[in-house]
């Protein structure tokens, strides 16, 4: 059997397994296999010093279109109930690949996670979940597998820990 076909079959099987393990209802409950990044509350002040100002969704998108992220990347993104975001940026040295998704329904998380991890060789660095307009939405950051441990340690310096999988 062609190796690409086997890869596609495995990806589909994992996707189906992951989606079936998600407990979802009309409110968009948290997938049962993942928990958001934990924050150490004793480091709130330190985090507050390094967060960006609150950005509207359009301002946040402009940063990507204008190639704002050349020397840093958004390692952790929080969202408020209005959809505004604030970002904890970390140096991007040496260069590596990263991906951010913000403002998506939590029900979409399993498919995005599989795409980033299986197809693009990344690990989930941070995950933030908030209820907005009666639905749970998330922001997530994935980084190249090769730098995950190093980047996770950088976030831990601000009291942010990678999401946990059950």
Beta strands, then each sheet from edge to edge (+ up, - down):
strand 1: 34-35
strand 2: 38-39
strand 3: 72-79
strand 4: 85-91
strand 5: 98-105
strand 6: 122-132
strand 7: 135-144
strand 8: 160-161
strand 9: 164-165
sheet 1: 1+ 9-
sheet 2: 2+ 8-
sheet 3: 3+ 4-
sheet 4: 5+ 7- 6+
end
